[in-house]
Amino acid sequence: MESQRNLLILGLLFVSFLLFQQWQTDTAPAPQQIEETANAANAEIPASTTSNAPATLSNDSERKIITVKTDLIELAIDTLGGDIVESTLLEYPVKLDGTKRLNLLEQQANYQFVAQSGLIGANGPDASSTGRPLYQVAQDSYTLADGQDSLDVTLTYQDQNGVVFEKVFSFARDKYNVKVNYHINNTSSQNIQLQMYGQLKQSVVRPNEESSMMMQLYRGAAYSTQEEKYDKFSYGDMEDSNLKLLTTGGWVAMIQHYFVTAWVPTAEDENHIYSKLVNEEQGIIGYKGSPVTVAANSSATLGATLYTGPKLQDRLEALSETLYLTVDYGFLWWLAKPLHMALTFFHGLVGNWGFAIILLTFAVRGLMYPLTKKQYTSMAKMRQLQPKMAQLKERFGDDRQKMGQATMELYKKEKVNPLGGCLPLLLQMPIFIGLFWMLQESVELRHAPFMLWIDDLSALDPYYVLPLLMGASMWLMAKMQPSMSADPMQQKMMQFMPVIFTVFFLWFPSGLVLYWVVSNVVTLIQQTIIYRAIDKAEAKGKKS
């Protein structure tokens, strides 16, 4: 099995993998729906939070947007309902070296993505027939000052029965998550029943959305339950059916490339996860907590956490043990996660993500060296058998049965495994796929410079130097192992493989192409060492 044929196998496997990923997306079964309890079914989300039209009140003129700025994020909060209608990531520019910061949550004329929360149930202020509550707030803007570690922003509302509701947003330094607590002070003479909900509402169509020919970039809903630790629920899924799941803990999220916004309720509470598609224009995923009774002349607190930021695994895992799965590595997550840990370790040593990728490549190729040696040793033995194979073909002609039997006897006599060069390649394929998804999903590589002309490892090589180097190194690898096939068509196909792969890699992020180039160079070195050792052994055997 020659090196060129192995390259063809690798290419077919990789294309098959991409097709399999698309097939999984298109044919994935809808999650099992669990029947709701009576209490969960009775509490409805107010229509004003699910319709496309903005909610209105007679005192809507008093409604305003307040801003809260910390060291990492800046939020805009609507006093009508207390929804978060904008989140700006201060450390993430939209474009490399740009001044405009990235918005996750935003409310525009042609696009909406907001994080809503409220209190429903028999006495919930967000379930009122007059519309959502209009909160009062002391200031129009808040800032986490230098030296200040935390900041609370309190919105207050009092209903017609005298019950006081405080919606408190708690911020902390170096955090992308915001704690949202409701403090309920029931000063009335009646018991009241409340139920907290949190939901994310996003437009199905996003103007100028990024796309890629070679990579699936998912934007849509996701959730976690006790039974299903992580599952995506696309807008197409919402069109087919709505989620109605009961779980202890769990979370709901809207995810996109590199970033995630998620509601994480208290892990011990029983929650109802739901979804809805509004007029085929907006998708909603949310949760409703269990109903809570607040006795007369007593108080209670309900709360959840909103995360709106980059997919940084340590931060996500600290918030929920399964939230890090939104860094979607596909079915090889168990392999990609340790690779990401290794990449992070190497970055800690060198302080440059490009050089970290190079060190990771050396480590991976070093661990795979026994497989590589076995692969090229098998290829060399197969090459040595070619004269004897030609004799068998001349002897048996077109008698395929006898030719096959004689060939297997020759393999057994010479102790050669015809699959010896292919099996190591198959074992290496999962590692490459794991690296592919790991590098694609690593927000750390977004706008991360390497050196010279590579100033963003998550973007294409602007001058296509790395893809051309990759193609050249692949061609050189093929030249080092002459083809054993006499079929002119197969020979031509093998000659075009480096060209085909070069075209493929023109569309890949430069970080992934960097890995492949360095991997090819290391393989060339290993190939040279192995072949020289084999040639020396052959020469020594002939002399003896």
C-alpha positions in Angstrom: 0.0 0.0 0.0 1.8 3.0 -1.3 1.8 6.4 0.3 -0.1 8.0 -2.5 -2.9 5.5 -2.2 -3.0 6.3 1.6 -3.4 9.9 0.7 -6.4 9.1 -1.4 -7.9 7.0 1.4 -7.4 9.9 3.8 -9.0 12.3 1.4 -12.0 10.0 0.9 -12.3 9.5 4.6 -12.3 13.2 5.3 -14.9 14.0 2.7 -17.0 11.1 4.0 -16.7 12.6 7.5 -18.0 16.0 6.3 -20.9 14.3 4.5 -21.6 12.2 7.6 -21.7 15.4 9.7 -24.2 17.0 7.4 -26.3 13.8 7.3 -26.4 13.7 11.1 -27.7 17.3 11.1 -30.4 16.6 8.5 -31.6 13.3 9.9 -31.1 13.6 13.7 -34.3 12.5 15.5 -36.3 14.9 17.6 -35.6 14.6 21.3 -38.0 12.5 23.3 -40.8 14.7 24.7 -41.7 14.3 28.3 -45.2 15.0 29.6 -45.5 18.1 31.6 -46.8 18.2 35.1 -50.1 20.1 35.7 -48.3 22.9 37.5 -45.8 23.4 34.7 -48.5 23.4 32.1 -50.7 25.9 33.8 -48.1 28.7 33.8 -48.0 30.4 30.4 -45.3 32.7 29.1 -46.8 36.2 28.5 -47.6 36.9 24.8 -45.6 40.2 25.0 -42.4 38.2 25.3 -43.1 35.9 22.3 -44.7 38.2 19.8 -42.7 40.1 17.2 -44.4 43.4 18.1 -43.0 45.3 21.1 -45.1 45.3 24.3 -46.8 48.6 25.1 -48.3 50.1 28.2 -50.1 53.3 28.9 -47.0 54.6 30.7 -44.7 53.3 28.0 -43.2 56.8 27.8 -41.5 56.1 31.2 -39.8 53.0 29.8 -36.0 53.4 29.3 -32.9 51.4 28.6 -30.2 51.4 31.3 -26.6 50.4 30.7 -24.2 48.4 32.9 -20.5 48.2 32.2 -17.9 45.9 33.8 -14.4 45.0 32.8 -15.5 42.4 30.3 -19.1 43.2 29.2 -21.5 46.0 28.7 -25.2 45.2 29.0 -28.4 47.2 28.1 -31.4 46.4 30.2 -35.0 47.4 29.3 -36.9 48.6 32.4 -40.1 47.2 30.8 -39.8 43.6 32.0 -36.2 43.9 32.9 -35.0 42.1 29.8 -31.3 42.2 28.6 -31.6 43.6 25.1 -27.9 44.0 24.3 -24.6 42.5 25.5 -21.2 43.8 24.2 -18.0 41.8 24.7 -15.4 44.5 25.4 -12.4 42.2 24.8 -13.7 40.9 21.4 -13.7 43.2 18.4 -15.9 42.4 15.5 -12.9 42.6 13.1 -9.2 42.2 13.7 -7.8 45.5 15.0 -11.2 47.1 14.7 -12.7 49.5 17.2 -16.3 48.1 17.2 -16.8 45.5 19.9 -18.8 42.3 19.3 -22.5 42.2 20.3 -24.0 38.9 21.2 -27.4 40.2 22.4 -28.8 43.0 20.3 -32.0 44.5 19.2 -32.0 46.0 15.6 -34.7 46.7 13.1 -33.9 43.6 11.1 -32.5 41.3 13.8 -33.3 40.6 17.4 -31.5 38.5 20.0 -32.6 39.2 23.6 -32.4 37.4 27.0 -35.8 37.6 28.8 -36.8 36.6 32.3 -39.8 37.2 34.5 -42.2 35.9 37.1 -45.4 34.1 35.9 -47.9 32.0 37.7 -51.1 33.0 39.4 -49.7 36.2 40.9 -46.6 36.8 38.7 -46.2 40.4 37.5 -45.2 39.2 34.0 -48.5 37.3 33.7 -50.6 40.4 34.2 -53.2 41.1 31.5 -52.1 44.7 31.4 -48.6 43.8 30.2 -45.2 43.3 31.7 -44.1 45.3 34.8 -42.4 48.6 34.3 -39.5 48.7 36.8 -38.1 51.7 38.5 -34.3 52.1 38.8 -32.2 54.7 40.6 -29.7 55.4 37.8 -29.6 55.3 34.0 -26.1 53.8 33.9 -23.8 51.8 36.2 -20.1 51.0 35.9 -17.9 48.6 37.8 -15.2 50.9 39.1 -11.5 50.2 39.3 -10.8 48.2 42.5 -14.5 47.2 42.8 -15.1 43.4 42.6 -18.9 43.3 42.4 -21.8 45.4 41.4 -25.6 45.0 42.0 -28.2 46.8 39.9 -31.7 46.7 41.5 -34.9 47.2 39.5 -38.1 47.6 41.7 -41.8 47.1 40.9 -44.8 47.1 43.2 -48.1 45.6 42.1 -51.6 46.7 42.9 -51.8 44.5 46.0 -48.7 46.1 47.5 -46.3 43.2 46.7 -42.8 44.4 46.1 -40.6 42.8 43.5 -36.9 43.5 43.2 -35.1 42.2 40.2 -31.4 42.3 41.0 -28.6 41.9 38.4 -25.4 40.9 40.2 -22.1 41.5 38.3 -18.6 40.5 39.2 -15.1 41.4 37.9 -13.6 39.0 35.3 -17.0 37.3 34.8 -19.2 36.9 31.7 -22.1 35.5 33.8 -24.7 37.6 35.5 -26.8 36.5 38.4 -30.5 37.5 38.1 -32.4 37.3 41.4 -35.9 38.1 42.2 -36.5 39.2 45.8 -40.3 39.0 46.5 -41.6 40.8 49.6 -45.3 39.8 50.0 -46.7 42.5 52.3 -50.3 41.4 51.4 -52.6 39.3 53.5 -52.8 36.6 50.8 -50.5 33.8 49.8 -49.1 34.3 46.3 -47.9 31.8 43.7 -45.0 32.6 41.4 -42.9 30.8 38.8 -39.6 32.1 37.3 -38.8 31.7 33.7 -35.8 32.6 31.5 -35.8 32.5 27.7 -33.6 33.5 24.7 -35.3 34.9 21.6 -33.4 35.2 18.4 -34.2 36.0 14.8 -34.0 33.0 12.5 -32.3 35.0 9.8 -29.2 37.0 10.7 -28.0 39.7 8.2 -24.4 39.2 6.9 -24.0 35.9 8.8 -20.6 34.3 8.4 -20.4 31.1 6.3 -17.8 28.6 5.2 -17.6 26.2 2.4 -15.7 23.5 4.4 -17.0 24.0 8.0 -20.4 23.7 9.6 -21.0 26.8 11.6 -24.1 26.1 13.7 -26.2 29.0 15.0 -29.3 28.0 17.0 -30.6 26.6 20.2 -29.2 24.0 22.5 -30.2 22.5 25.9 -29.1 20.1 28.6 -31.2 17.7 30.8 -30.4 14.9 33.1 -31.0 12.4 30.3 -29.4 14.4 27.5 -26.3 16.2 28.6 -26.1 18.2 25.4 -28.3 18.5 22.3 -28.8 21.0 19.6 -32.3 22.0 18.6 -32.3 24.0 15.4 -34.9 26.3 14.0 -35.9 23.5 11.7 -36.5 21.3 14.7 -38.7 24.0 16.2 -40.7 24.1 13.0 -41.4 20.4 13.3 -42.2 20.3 17.0 -41.7 22.2 20.3 -39.6 21.0 23.2 -41.5 20.0 26.4 -39.0 18.5 28.7 -38.9 18.2 32.5 -35.5 17.9 34.2 -33.7 18.6 37.4 -31.2 21.4 36.7 -30.3 21.7 33.1 -29.8 24.8 31.0 -30.9 26.4 27.7 -28.7 28.3 25.2 -28.3 29.9 21.9 -25.0 29.1 20.4 -22.9 30.3 17.5 -19.3 30.0 16.3 -17.0 30.8 19.3 -19.8 32.3 21.5 -22.7 31.2 23.7 -25.6 32.8 25.6 -27.2 30.5 28.2 -29.7 30.6 31.0 -28.5 28.3 33.9 -31.2 27.8 36.6 -30.4 26.4 40.0 -29.1 22.8 39.6 -31.4 21.4 42.3 -34.7 22.8 41.0 -37.1 21.0 38.7 -37.4 22.9 35.4 -39.5 22.7 32.3 -37.6 23.3 29.1 -39.6 24.6 26.1 -39.2 26.0 22.7 -41.3 28.0 20.2 -41.0 29.3 16.7 -42.8 32.6 16.2 -44.2 33.2 12.7 -41.1 31.4 11.3 -39.1 34.5 12.1 -37.9 34.1 15.7 -36.9 31.1 17.6 -37.3 30.8 21.4 -35.8 28.4 23.9 -36.4 28.8 27.6 -37.1 27.2 30.9 -39.8 27.6 33.6 -39.0 26.8 37.2 -41.2 25.1 39.7 -44.1 27.1 41.2 -43.3 28.7 44.5 -45.8 29.8 47.1 -44.8 33.0 49.1 -46.9 33.2 52.3 -48.6 36.4 53.4 -46.2 38.8 55.1 -43.2 36.9 54.1 -40.5 37.0 51.5 -38.7 34.7 49.0 -35.9 34.7 46.5 -35.8 33.1 43.0 -32.9 33.2 40.7 -30.9 32.0 37.7 -27.6 32.8 36.0 -27.2 34.2 32.5 -23.9 33.6 30.7 -23.2 35.7 27.6 -19.7 35.4 26.3 -17.0 33.3 24.6 -16.8 29.6 24.7 -14.1 29.4 27.3 -14.3 25.9 28.7 -13.0 26.5 32.2 -15.5 29.3 32.7 -18.4 27.3 31.3 -17.6 24.2 33.3 -17.4 26.3 36.5 -21.0 27.5 35.8 -22.4 24.1 34.9 -20.8 20.7 34.6 -22.2 20.2 31.1 -22.2 23.8 29.7 -18.7 23.3 28.3 -20.3 20.9 25.8 -21.5 23.9 23.8 -17.9 23.9 22.6 -19.1 21.3 20.1 -16.4 18.8 19.2 -18.8 16.4 17.7 -18.7 12.7 18.4 -14.9 12.8 19.1 -15.3 15.2 22.0 -13.5 12.7 24.3 -10.4 13.0 22.0 -10.7 16.7 21.2 -10.9 17.8 24.8 -7.5 16.5 25.9 -6.0 17.9 22.7 -7.4 21.3 23.7 -5.9 20.8 27.2 -2.5 20.0 25.6 -2.8 23.0 23.3 -3.6 25.3 26.3 -0.6 23.8 28.2 1.8 24.5 25.3 0.4 28.1 25.0 1.2 28.6 28.7 4.9 27.6 27.8 5.4 29.8 24.7 2.7 32.5 24.9 1.8 32.2 21.2 -1.0 30.0 19.9 0.8 29.4 16.6 3.8 28.0 18.3 1.5 26.1 20.6 0.0 24.4 17.6 3.5 23.5 16.4 4.4 22.0 19.7 1.1 20.1 19.8 1.9 18.8 16.3 5.3 17.5 17.4 3.7 15.8 20.4 1.0 14.1 18.4 3.4 13.0 15.7 5.8 11.7 18.3 3.1 9.6 20.0 2.0 8.3 16.6 5.6 7.4 15.5 5.2 3.7 16.2 2.1 3.7 13.9 4.0 5.7 11.3 7.0 3.3 11.4 4.7 0.3 11.0 3.0 2.0 8.1 6.1 2.7 6.1 7.8 -0.5 7.0 4.7 -2.4 5.6 4.8 -0.2 2.5 8.5 -1.0 2.0 7.9 -4.8 2.3 5.1 -4.6 -0.2 7.4 -2.8 -2.6 10.0 -5.6 -2.2 7.3 -8.1 -3.1 6.5 -6.5 -6.4 8.8 -8.6 -8.6 7.4 -11.8 -7.1 3.8 -10.5 -7.5 4.6 -9.8 -11.2 5.8 -13.5 -11.5 2.5 -14.7 -10.0 0.5 -12.6 -12.4 2.5 -13.9 -15.4 2.1 -17.5 -14.1 -1.7 -17.5 -13.4 -2.8 -14.9 -15.9 -6.5 -14.1 -15.6 -7.3 -16.9 -13.1 -8.3 -14.6 -10.2 -9.0 -17.5 -7.8 -5.6 -19.1 -8.2 -4.0 -15.7 -8.2 -5.6 -14.7 -5.0 -4.7 -18.0 -3.3 -1.1 -17.7 -4.4 -0.9 -14.1 -3.3 -2.1 -14.9 0.2 0.4 -17.8 0.4 3.2 -15.3 -0.6 2.0 -12.8 2.1 2.0 -15.6 4.7 5.5 -16.9 3.6 7.0 -13.4 3.6 5.2 -12.4 6.8 3.6 -9.3 5.2 0.3 -7.9 6.1 -1.3 -6.2 3.1 -3.3 -3.9 5.4 -0.3 -3.0 7.4 0.1 0.4 5.7 -3.7 1.2 5.8 -4.6 0.3 9.3 -2.2 2.8 11.0 -3.7 5.5 8.7 -7.2 4.6 9.8 -6.1 4.9 13.5 -4.6 8.3 12.8 -7.8 9.6 11.1 -9.8 10.1 14.4 -6.9 12.2 15.7 -7.0 14.5 12.7 -10.8 14.8 12.9 -10.5 15.6 16.7 -7.9 18.2 15.9 -10.1 19.6 13.1 -13.0 20.2 15.4 -10.8 21.3 18.3 -9.0 24.0 16.3 -12.3 25.1 14.6 -14.1 25.5 18.0 -11.3 27.2 20.0 -12.2 30.8 20.5 -8.7 31.3 21.8 -7.5 31.2 18.2 -9.9 33.9 17.1 -7.8 37.0 16.1 -4.8 35.2 17.6 -1.6 36.2 15.7 1.2 33.8 14.8 4.0 35.5 13.0 4.8 37.4 9.8 1.7 37.6 7.6 -0.5 35.3 9.8 -2.2 37.7 12.2 -5.4 35.6 12.8 -5.1 31.8 13.2 -8.9 31.5 12.9 -9.0 33.1 9.4 -7.8 32.0 6.0 -4.2 32.6 5.0 -4.5 35.9 3.2 -1.7 35.0 0.7 -2.4 31.2 0.6 1.3 30.5 1.5 0.4 27.7 4.1 -1.9 25.8 1.8 0.7 25.9 -1.0 3.4 24.7 1.5 1.0 21.9 2.5 0.5 20.9 -1.1 4.2 21.0 -1.8 5.0 18.9 1.2 2.3 16.4 0.3 3.8 16.1 -3.3 7.3 15.6 -1.8 5.9 12.8 0.4 4.4 11.1 -2.6 7.6 11.4 -4.6 9.6 9.7 -1.8 7.5 6.6 -2.3 7.2 5.7 -6.0 3.9 4.3 -7.1 3.6 0.5 -7.4 0.5 0.7 -9.6 0.8 0.1 -13.3 -2.6 1.6 -13.9 -2.1 5.0 -15.7 -5.4 6.3 -14.5 -4.5 5.6 -10.9 -1.1 7.2 -11.3 -2.7 10.3 -12.7 -5.1 10.4 -9.8 -2.3 10.2 -7.3 -0.5 13.0 -9.0 -3.5 15.2 -8.6 -4.1 14.5 -4.9 -1.7 17.2 -3.7 -3.5 19.7 -6.0 -6.9 18.6 -4.7 -5.9 18.9 -1.1 -4.3 22.3 -1.7 -7.6 23.5 -3.1 -9.5 22.1 -0.1 -7.1 23.8 2.4 -7.4 27.2 0.7 -10.7 27.5 2.7 -9.5 26.2 6.1 -8.4 28.4 9.0 -4.7 29.0 9.0 -4.3 27.4 12.4 -5.5 24.1 11.0 -3.4 24.4 7.9 -0.4 25.2 10.1 -0.9 22.0 11.9 -1.1 20.0 8.7 2.1 21.6 7.2 4.1 20.9 10.3 2.7 17.4 10.5 3.8 16.8 6.9 7.3 18.1 7.6 7.6 15.9 10.6 6.3 12.9 8.6 8.9 13.6 5.8 11.6 13.5 8.4 10.2 10.3 10.0 9.8 8.8 6.5 13.4 9.5 5.6 14.7 8.0 8.8 12.5 4.9 8.4 13.5 4.3 4.8 17.2 4.8 5.5 17.0 2.2 8.3 15.2 -0.2 6.0 17.7 0.3 3.2 20.6 -0.3 5.7 18.9 -3.5 6.9 18.5 -4.7 3.3 22.1 -3.9 2.4 23.3 -5.7 5.5 21.2 -8.7 4.7 22.6 -8.9 1.1 26.2 -8.8 2.4 25.6 -11.6 4.8 
